[in-house]
Amino acid sequence: MTAVRDCWPRAKRAARTVGVVVALAFVASVGRFIFAKPVCETVYPLTVTPERGPTTNLALYQHGPTVRVSSVNFFDRHHSGYLIDGTNFTPEQKWMSDKTDRSPWVEIHFRGAHHLAAVRISHAGIMEHPQSTAAAYTITCLVGDKATAIKAVIEGNIDPRPVHPIPCEHATGVRIDFRLRGAAAVRLYEVEALGIW
C-alpha cells in the first residue's frame, strides 16, 4: 500500500507539469496570433431578408454582411462583431483597433448590390469621453469590392453619432479609413449603412 500511496504525489506533480506546459503553449500561440495583427474577416449568415421599400440598415448582421477590420484589440475583447450587432450600447460592446495600428480601417460588404443613401456611425463618444469620438475619416462606397470615387471626407467631427450622406447606386459595401492623431485608437459602437435592399 505504501508504494501505491507514493505514486499519487508523483502523479499530481506530473499532471501539474503537463498542465503548465499546455497553458504555456496556449498562451504562446495566442500571443503569436495577437502580435501578428492579422486583418480580421467575419462572414455572417443571411438570417433575415428585409422587405424591399423603406430604408434598411444594409450592414446589420442578420442581413448577412462580411466585416473586415485592419486590427482588433484582442486584450480587451472589443471585436468587430459589435459594429453590426444592432443592440443597445454598453461600454464593452464596441470595436477597438489595436493601439499600434496607425492606419485603422473597417470594411462592411453587403449581401448583394443595393442603393446606399447614408452611413451612420456610433462613435465611442456616445458612451465615453467626447474625445473618444474619431475626428477625421473617409467613408468610401464600394462597388464589386472596389473603391469608387463616391466618398465622404470628414475633418473635425465632434458629433458622437453623425449621419453622413453618401448616395451610391449598386453599392456592395462601405469602407471607413481613419486618420489618427497622437496615440489614440479607434473605438466604434456601430456602423449602419442606410439604404434600400
Buried (B, 14 or more C-beta within 10 A) or exposed (E): EEEEEEEEEEEEEEEEEEEEEEEEEEEEEEEEEBEEBEEBEBEBEEEEEBEEEEBBBBBBBBBBBBBBBBBBBBEEEBBBBBBBBBEEBEEEBBBBBBEEBBEBBBBBBBBEBBBBBBBBBBBBBBBBEEEBBBBBBBBBBBBEEEBBEBBBEBEEBEBBBBEBEBEBEEBBBBBBBBBBEEEBBBBBBBBBBBBBB
